Amino acid sequence: MDIATLRHNPEYTIPIRLWIEFTEERTDRKQREKHQALMERKGILNWTPIEQHATLLIKPRPNSSVSVIRIQFPITLAEAITIHKSQGQTYKAVGAQNRYW
């Protein structure tokens, strides 16, 4: 994970980029091609950088200076299993571990 320091408050850091290793080489090939220079500069050639995505949620009036923006990483936990195995299967919890979250 790449982190950045906030300009107005240097004691806080925020994640700006996740690095994910996919076992299938074809997965997210376009993303790796797009960030080839960054990957070479950091010496991370087999991992895929995932950038933050911002979405404007609320803007009360067209000329308003107030707005609500959601910033998140576009990732989803997933597991691939056959349809026969999945019948009746339930998970009480699913989690991801990261030292910055």
C-alpha positions, -999 to +999 in steps of 0.1 A: +000+000+000+012+035-008+004+062+017+004+100+016+006+127+042-022+153+044-010+188+035-030+206+061-023+180+088+011+162+083+006+138+113-022+119+094-016+096+065-040+081+041-038+052+017-036+063-020-029+030-038-033-007-031-010-033-047-026-067-054-010-098-067-032-118-091-023-154-098-037-152-133-014-131-156-043-119-178-062-104-149-060-066-150-033-065-177-046-031-189-041-016-154-005-029-153+002-015-188-012+019-178+011+021-147+042+004-162+065+033-154+053+035-117+058-003-113+093-001-127+102+029-106+090+010-074+105-023-085+070-040-083+066-058-116+041-086-107+016-067-087-013-045-099-018-010-086-054-002-076-061+036-074-088+053-053-121+061-070-140+093-060-178+097-065-198+129-060-227+119-038-245+151-028-244+186-041-274+206-027-275+233-054-256+236-087-236+266-075-231+254-040-196+251-025-208+223-002-206+187-015-202+151-002-176+130-020-170+092-013-134+081-019-129+043-019-109+015-035-128-004-061-122-039-047-145-067-036-138-099-017-146-129-037-143-167-038-148-190-068-166-223-061-188-246-081-226-240-081-231-275-065-207-267-036-223-233-030-258-247-024-267-241+012-234-226+020-233-195+044-205-174+057-209-157+091-181-133+083-156-125+056-126-102+062-095-087+048-065-078+069-045-046+064-023-029+090-036+006+079-074-001+082 
